[in-house]
């Protein structure tokens, strides 16, 4: 009984120490080993940019650059809102726009895969509307942007 209690107290103390260590780390302005802080970059699709010169720290072992957070807009059309709400649950809709133009059958297969393999909770009528939207805007024949 006493042993259990002191073990529990020990665990609590360890958790407390861990929590304060991680707070201290997140408050630190400089993380050892990072030679360049990460930052959120505005969208720069279609532009070519030169990276800024790096300010290397002596002894640093890795760098963090710009995190790619830009999500290109989806083409307007019937079904767009369904795509935005259902296809953005697990990943950004960039997964759609970054594909090359794909044949309609491939989009059908992809949507089936998201539902069947990855468990996307998309009701059948919405899935059909999403497939129709993708076929109308993202195939070799229909893709414009
Ligand atoms: C339940 C979560 C989930 C939902 C919802 C979802 N996806 Fe995915 N999707 C994934 C996973 C997991 C991957 C594979 C990720 C990877 O490989 O990095 C993926 C990858 C993709 C890819 C990349 C190609 C491939 O085969 O890996 C495309 C395109 C894609 N999804 C489109 C869609 C579309 C369109 C929808 C909406 C119908 C959708 N996703 C909804 C989980 C989901």
Boltz pocket constraint, residues with backbone or C-beta under 6 A from the ligand:
constraints:
  - pocket:
      binder: B
      contacts: [[A, 83], [A, 86], [A, 87], [A, 88], [A, 89], [A, 90], [A, 91], [A, 95], [A, 96], [A, 99], [A, 110], [A, 111], [A, 114], [A, 118], [A, 119], [A, 120], [A, 121], [A, 122], [A, 130]]
      max_distance: 6.0
